[in-house]
């Protein structure tokens, strides 16, 4: 599921709202600040983000069918992922993004984001396109990651917090 493009949500239903609530709890329980539906086995275009999480839980955003409509600038930040455990690395992304989506009431919304929110939106929307953050790193970094994974298959790594 993580490697394929997610399907558009045809309508915001009680089931979609229930899935979003469960995704938020999963995100918080795993010390994350973002989660996409494919990460929990649902190949649909739904993401949750809370930059105040997992402790405060004051800024939960749920986006249905999010699309990046504009991107500009460039920034590099260290990223991790709940689907790529125990690995963090610097990823190059747009510095500013505009995202259009629906909220859980089916109303359209537009988010203009920079800094961490821009990174998080791009990271989670990538999941909806079947792209992981490790797909955006250099060949050398990817080779180093693949080598680590081979070692982990014989000796599991210690658990670390990822986003």
C-alpha positions, 0 to 999 in steps of 0.5 A: 500500500505504501508504494502505490498512489492512494485513491481520492475520497469520494465523500466525507462519511462517518467512516472517514471521520472514524478512520481520521480519529483512529489515525490521530490516536495512532499518530499520538501513540507513536509520538508522531506529528503526521500520519497518512491513511496508507500508513495504517493500511487504507489506500485513500487520500487522507492525512492528519497532522498536529505540530503540537503533538503528541503531548499537547494535542492542540492543533489537529488538522485532518485533510481529505484529498489534499493537493499541493497547488503551489510550492516555492523556495527550498529548505533542508530539514531532518525527517523521520517517519513512522513507516521507516522506523529508527532512521532520520536524515536530511531531506530537501523540500520546498520552503513554502507550499499551498495546499487545497483540501477538504475538512471533515465537514466536506468544506474546502480549505486552503493552507499556506505553509512554511517551515515545519508545517510545509515539510510535514504537509509535503511528507504526508502528501508524498505518502498519498503518492506512494513516495517515502522520504527515503525515496527523496534522499541521495543514492549514497544515503539510500545505500547507507540506509539499505545497509542498515536495514540488512544489519537490522534484519539480524539485530533489531535496532533500539526504538527511537522516536520518529515523525 
